Every structure is written in structure tokens, then in C-alpha cells.
Amino acid sequence: MPDEPMQGNNWGRWGENDELGSRNLITDTTVAAAANLIKSGKIYDLSVPLVKGGRLFPYFHETWRITTSGDKGDGGKVSGDVLMLHTHAGTHIDGLSHFWKDDRLWNDRDAELVNSNMGASWAGIDKAMPFVGRGVLADIAAHRGVDFLAPEDPAINGMEIEACLTAHSTGLGEGDILLVRTGWHNVWHDDRDRWGAGEPGVDTDTASWLNDQGVVAIGADTVAVEHIPSHPWPNPFHIRALRDFGIYIIENLNLEFLAADGVTEFFFVAAPLPIIGGTGSPLSPIAIV
């Protein structure tokens, strides 16, 4: 028998055939309530550019782009692009099939349901549907009074996130999407070698805390969201969040404009590409206030 995950899980919570996980917590009611957060209509794009040599670490350091053109026969011309990149590069979301342990996937399914021939036939990103609802920003860098957190700094935990949100008179509710700013986004521009050698982030126990809050997804301005003192690394938070609790992970966000404007809650919209059998998807998340 495979080892059971520590401290419980959400297997069977939404039925033995559930492939959505915490995405079940987004309902018509939570979406309608979140829409009331829109006051000015200002839109924030939370993604990083997809550009050759851009932030596609750690899988591809370049995007290969081929632009073709053709003659329409009437003097007109048409162009098209071929774009190749890893689905877990750039700003993206991890599907529940992205990580497993002891040969068990989300909701106690056999890990053989993810393979090179058919992709993820269980809990693929195509099952996730759009993420729409209340977004909450925890600016941990500002809370600690630093420009950015570093890999050698203590990991972020649930109590610190709660304290940060309380300081801004906000909190988390069921169906929310939590975004965590570490300031590490800016290190990409200032010190590329340092950026690729490790990163700040949340500790493993934060997954259980997020589950207690009813959070649907957690995102951050880092490659992996979780604390990584150095590379290469294990991913215990990924296993706990994705496999055990069905909580989605959004990586490589740009949260600088939200933070600069002091935005702590907003209407959040993000739709993964419906990649059949995909373990993740490029994403262009939007915050509206």
C-alpha cells in the first residue's frame, strides 16, 4: 500500500471521480460577490512577457518563434506564428496532475494515468475550467520591510500571510485566489544568476493552512511559489497542494503594479488553455479593481 499523505487530504471530498479539486469552491455565488469589488474598472495584467530569452526558466531559456507569410493572390499578405514552449514556463498554472507521490495522483488515482503517450488522462488542465473570483494580494516583501525576500530568508508561512492581510484589514474566504508578492520578480532584471540559483517562498505546511482557508489557488512572483534555498530541489509544497489538497499553483506572476497601487483585493480572471491531457497551461491572469 502507498503511504498516505500526512495530516489528511481532500481525497473523496467532492466525490471519488472528482478531477477539479479546490476549483469546486468557485461557484456562481462567489463569482457574483467578487464582481462587486470592481469600482474603477482598472485592469492589471499579471503576466510576464513571452519573449525569446525571457522568463521561461527552468525548462527553456528561449522561445522559438517562426513567422510565416503567404501571398493571398490579390496583393494581400497574411502572416502566422509557430510558438514552442513548455507548458510550465513563463506565467502558467499547474494542473493537479503535475505532481504525485507513491504512485498516487490527486484523489487517489494511479500515477500511470499520466504518461508520454496520452498525457494526463486524469485531472488534466483541460478539466480545470476558468478561475474567476476574489483575488487577494499578500505583499510579504512590504510586510517585512524589504525590497525583496531572498532564498536564505525564512520561508513564508500561513501565520505570516494572515498577519500581512490583517494589517491591510482584509482576509481570505472560501473560493479566493491568493497571490503572494516576494519582490523576487525584480531580481530577474538585476541579477540573473542569483535569480536562477534559488528563491523565496512558502513552506510546506502552508498547503494545509490554505486548505483550511478554502483557497482555490495560490500564485507568486517566483518560479515555484514554494521556498527553494538552492537548486536542484524537491517540491514538497507542490505535492501537498496539488496531490493532497487539490489546490492549484500559479507561477511567474508580475505583482509589482498591484503592489505599487496598494491593491489588496480585486476581481481575478484567468483561463487556462484547454490543452487536452495537459499537466499545466500558459496563463495571462487579470486583476480588475
Helices and strands as residue ranges (DSSP letters): G 21-25, H 28-35, E 43-45, E 64-71, E 77-84, E 92-94, E 104-105, G 106-108, E 109-110, G 111-113, E 114-115, E 119-120, G 125-127, E 131-139, H 140-144, H 158-167, E 177-181, G 184-186, H 187-190, H 192-195, H 206-213, E 217-220, H 236-238, I 239-245, E 248-251, H 256-260, E 265-270, E 280-282, E 286-288
